[in-house]
């Protein structure tokens, strides 16, 4: 972190980030506090959301897909057994990714005698060390179709402290003056250092950058 913050651009970028925090910090903290609760009791829909969000515009496409799937009242068990089914506009392989992720979360819980809500939070916290190496996680990260961004996004929705290293986050950082290569690992490193210096969680930083990017 020290090597990163010694860059000439760091101080100015952090100054801009602090200004954003003054504007949107209260809202970012509020949104972060409720982030995992969006899918409480609807964890199959959560998995669908996470996988469907890859390379789609969320507000105009994913949200409608998620609403349609939620109307079928799925459970993690039904998703793990049968997959999401047809008619949602998924790409080839996405349904199987969803099925395997649901199965992995259920397996994690069964091995520890946890219910669904306990299992997803426990899993999300337990794999924090795999932030840069999702494939080392045998339950979800190793599933084909789950990269660093979706791994982080799922952990966030499960209640863990993480940030999604996607195009939106990088765009917001660059606009604020951070020099971030187009690489997910670089985004994670910069965000981790920025969150520490700002004194907030990664999840709060994620939500702050979301508000910043929507201006």
CORFEN-V886753 format. One record per backbone hydrogen bond with DSSP energy under -1.0 kcal/mol. NH is the residue of the N-H (numbers start at 1). CO is the residue of the C=O. E is the energy in kcal/mol with one decimal. If there is no record, write none. Layout:
nh=NH co=CO e=E
nh=NH co=CO e=E
This chain:
nh=5 co=1 e=-2.6
nh=7 co=4 e=-1.6
nh=10 co=7 e=-1.2
nh=13 co=9 e=-2.1
nh=14 co=10 e=-2.8
nh=15 co=11 e=-2.1
nh=16 co=12 e=-2.1
nh=17 co=13 e=-2.2
nh=18 co=14 e=-2.6
nh=19 co=15 e=-1.7
nh=20 co=16 e=-1.9
nh=21 co=17 e=-2.2
nh=22 co=18 e=-2.0
nh=23 co=19 e=-1.5
nh=24 co=20 e=-3.2
nh=25 co=21 e=-2.3
nh=28 co=24 e=-2.7
nh=29 co=25 e=-2.5
nh=30 co=26 e=-2.1
nh=31 co=27 e=-2.8
nh=32 co=28 e=-2.4
nh=33 co=29 e=-2.1
nh=34 co=30 e=-1.2
nh=40 co=37 e=-1.6
nh=42 co=39 e=-2.5
nh=46 co=42 e=-1.6
nh=47 co=43 e=-2.0
nh=48 co=44 e=-2.2
nh=49 co=45 e=-2.7
nh=50 co=46 e=-2.5
nh=51 co=47 e=-2.3
nh=52 co=48 e=-2.7
nh=53 co=49 e=-1.4
nh=54 co=51 e=-1.2
nh=56 co=53 e=-1.3
nh=61 co=57 e=-1.7
nh=62 co=57 e=-1.7
nh=63 co=58 e=-2.8
nh=65 co=61 e=-1.8
nh=66 co=62 e=-2.9
nh=67 co=63 e=-2.1
nh=68 co=64 e=-2.1
nh=69 co=65 e=-2.3
nh=70 co=66 e=-2.8
nh=71 co=67 e=-1.4
nh=72 co=69 e=-1.6
nh=73 co=70 e=-2.0
nh=79 co=75 e=-2.5
nh=80 co=76 e=-2.6
nh=81 co=77 e=-1.8
nh=82 co=78 e=-2.8
nh=83 co=79 e=-1.7
nh=94 co=91 e=-1.8
nh=97 co=93 e=-2.0
nh=98 co=94 e=-2.5
nh=99 co=95 e=-2.3
nh=100 co=96 e=-2.5
nh=101 co=97 e=-2.4
nh=102 co=98 e=-2.4
nh=103 co=99 e=-2.3
nh=104 co=100 e=-2.4
nh=105 co=101 e=-2.4
nh=106 co=102 e=-2.3
nh=107 co=103 e=-2.4
nh=108 co=104 e=-2.3
nh=109 co=105 e=-2.1
nh=110 co=106 e=-2.8
nh=111 co=107 e=-2.3
nh=114 co=109 e=-2.5
nh=119 co=115 e=-2.9
nh=120 co=116 e=-2.4
nh=121 co=117 e=-1.5
nh=122 co=118 e=-2.4
nh=123 co=119 e=-3.0
nh=124 co=120 e=-2.2
nh=125 co=121 e=-2.1
nh=126 co=122 e=-2.1
nh=127 co=123 e=-1.3
nh=128 co=125 e=-1.2
nh=130 co=127 e=-1.9
nh=131 co=128 e=-1.6
nh=133 co=130 e=-1.4
nh=136 co=133 e=-2.0
nh=137 co=134 e=-2.2
nh=142 co=137 e=-1.8
nh=143 co=140 e=-2.0
nh=146 co=143 e=-1.9
nh=151 co=147 e=-2.4
nh=152 co=148 e=-2.3
nh=153 co=149 e=-2.5
nh=154 co=150 e=-2.6
nh=155 co=151 e=-1.9
nh=156 co=152 e=-2.4
nh=157 co=153 e=-2.2
nh=158 co=154 e=-1.5
nh=159 co=156 e=-1.3
nh=160 co=155 e=-2.7
nh=166 co=164 e=-2.2
nh=170 co=166 e=-2.2
nh=171 co=167 e=-2.8
nh=172 co=168 e=-2.1
nh=173 co=169 e=-2.3
nh=174 co=170 e=-2.7
nh=175 co=171 e=-2.2
nh=176 co=172 e=-1.4
nh=177 co=174 e=-1.3
nh=178 co=173 e=-2.3
nh=183 co=181 e=-2.5
nh=187 co=183 e=-2.0
nh=188 co=184 e=-2.2
nh=189 co=185 e=-2.2
nh=190 co=186 e=-2.6
nh=191 co=187 e=-2.7
nh=192 co=188 e=-2.3
nh=193 co=189 e=-2.1
nh=194 co=190 e=-2.6
nh=195 co=191 e=-2.6
nh=196 co=192 e=-1.8
nh=197 co=193 e=-2.3
nh=198 co=194 e=-2.4
nh=199 co=195 e=-1.5
nh=200 co=195 e=-2.2
nh=205 co=201 e=-2.1
nh=206 co=202 e=-2.5
nh=207 co=203 e=-2.1
nh=208 co=204 e=-2.5
nh=209 co=205 e=-2.7
nh=210 co=206 e=-1.7
nh=211 co=207 e=-2.1
nh=212 co=208 e=-2.4
nh=213 co=209 e=-2.4
nh=214 co=210 e=-1.2
nh=215 co=212 e=-1.0
